[in-house]
């Protein structure tokens, strides 16, 4: 028999990782709820007619497709077999796995728009699947945490998202981060001003590399892509502007000839001033004119979050969150005109950041707090009622199931990181006082059940 | 553009259902943790080599299989196409979707047995997929909640499971239920005693129908299946025994000639007396000699739970939980001799029971508690700091994003079942006192922010 293995690009999450992941997901969930977002879950399996054509050609290829059940090959012709895999796939696979949380959300809104309270604020925390080549840090199955408001173009939603990002990260214990903000309308305006209207796409692709390749090479790339020297010479302000936190005046001056840019600047300014009105302590909001993030999708605000070391150096390549305003969530399903704004938090990256900065709290609600030892039949029986008392008091507790050597039982407590062990032997049964062993200090005390409950609960609070 | 639809047999869970499902899953999760079980999650996608052959031939067919990526059909021969779908599947699909939580658990234990603290107590709450024909109440994607202990054959684990079932259901608010218990060894012994050793399988299939078809037809079926008149005449006690709650004496007397039956009776008795030693209030444990549940798998205790109306009539056809002791979890992966015992709770059925009996509490931790109205720019801005104060106090709160008619804003609060609305207009901004509207009673009061926090928190506690 061959050794079993995991499918490529997938992971098990054992108890230790689950405790940490649960902390992340519960914290995000609670924060989203604090802001009035409601939970939604959509199925793992969607009809391919819902998924295909929504993620570009590459996305279509990265969709995991499910083979039809039964005699799926019976009606196929030689021509079907000899054609390309893409054609054949349409004949033998009708369903696929969820690729992101946005398209299923759009499908849900379209199918339920008669009954939803609009504007609809939903959050969704579920895994998605992509048939990508697995590499370090990139998996074929991973969680996304999305929060979106649809059915309004109020800029309050953008300000709320800035607030919610700050609150989520601080609740997780991540104190050092930057919430970057930009606006698609400003990018559109820049393209106009440099005489390349509609070309903000290739413009952004090049500018996005500024950090990596430097100003000169960005210019070179732009010229190769057909931007004129005259045009790119007008780009100069872009290279300095992001060092200013609120560069509204510079932007207005620079882009005064573009109506859409001025609208974008005004939007940005309003979001900023609402965040101020909220009274957010120590806001970490920063304008970044180079921020584009899959531009084609966004129509207004664009967000991205990066975490830092306490000294300001970045923790992890890539962002831990991103999002923005879009104007046509459901257009692809025939329901146009629904504007929305949302963000997505990357659980794996947040996990890595928190590991690197050692930010995970010792979670005490999930793991076992007390292990009762099992010396022999009589002592084991005697312990059952004590076990129940501990649990009734809200303490996670268990008894070692077999009457084996104490060393083995203590070793079990150690491996499971159980902080307290209660020893029950003949002496304990006679006196009614139990021996409580603190596994960290090694200290042992003779105490009553009620005292154990008090001690352990005091430890829970700390 | 065609209207989007859900894949057959799948469901969306909107906010209202999610609130209820989250209550169920969180309650179960917490109870499992209280008993020292630790969380595990395994991937949705498993290699078919792990899944195939583990669920019988029917199970193999019900597995959802994932089409290989890329040019999967390039190397196929005419022979491959013309063969049956089963053969062809092995050439174009290497991965499948999780079918239950037991096989992935076994795979995990085998792959990690060097590092796991044994006995290993894990719980796992995840969806599974089956390409079944969808019908009312049967879905292709549904959650399972499993808890298992492996690596010990201590009967304490069986007693713990009885305790945990009581605790889980009572924590959910389900007060009226029966935990049925049987033991495979008793069934094996009965087959011996009636002169049909090894035939407890067909015996159980027939006896299982007792409730539905009655004693006479059960006998008829047994004779058709080749059981002798002489043998089945010795079955008489089976028809009366389950009305006794603890029929150890009758069982011993009846099955005294079978060593294995006597061992099973002894096990049953021990589990029972441990539950008594725990001091469980009002235990709902009942012996049921007809309980078999996929017999081939179980080697000791067998469990099943049914919910009732307060008057004792059953709530729902079928059980809400089942499980038992097995002796060879990992044998199929080449690691023999690992004994375990576990249960599985059916989330969909528990949901239906709780709906039918109206047991869901009004959950206040997930939904929005306070909506702030939005009259105009100035009032909206004024409200932002109040919104933050409410959230900082732990209250889920939101502001209506647009300055539309009050009726529309109140209608939104109604549809979202928000219990309090705070009205902010010019008067409120002048006096600093806000108008708090109780959406249930219609009552309105002029109050300060701190009073709102107190009032809403008092409501949270109730």
Interface residues (C-beta under 8 A of the other chain):
Chain A: X1 X2 X3 X4 X5 X6 X7 X10 X11 X12 X13 X14 X15 X18 X19 X21 X22 X33 X34 X35 X36 X38 X39 X40 X41 X42 X43 X44 X45 X46 X47 X49 X50 X61 X64 X65 X66 X67 X69 X70 X71 X72 X73 X74 X76 X78 X81 X84 X85 X88 X89 X92 X93 X95 X97 X107 X108 X110 X111 X112 X117 X118 X119 X121 X122 X127 X129 X131 X140 X141 X149 X152 X154 X156 X157 X159 X160 X163 X167 X274 X277 X278 X279 X280 X332 X333 X334 X365 X366 X367 X368 X371 X374 X380 X381 X384 X385 X387 X388 X391 X394 X395 X396 X397 X398 X399 X401 X402 X412 X415 X416
Chain B: X1 X2 X3 X4 X5 X6 X7 X10 X11 X12 X13 X14 X15 X18 X19 X21 X22 X33 X34 X35 X36 X38 X39 X40 X41 X42 X43 X44 X45 X46 X47 X49 X50 X61 X64 X65 X66 X67 X69 X70 X71 X72 X73 X74 X76 X78 X81 X84 X85 X88 X89 X92 X93 X95 X97 X107 X108 X110 X111 X112 X117 X118 X119 X121 X122 X127 X129 X131 X140 X141 X149 X152 X154 X156 X157 X159 X160 X163 X167 X274 X277 X278 X279 X280 X332 X333 X334 X365 X366 X367 X368 X371 X374 X380 X381 X384 X385 X387 X388 X391 X394 X395 X396 X397 X398 X399 X401 X402 X412 X415 X416
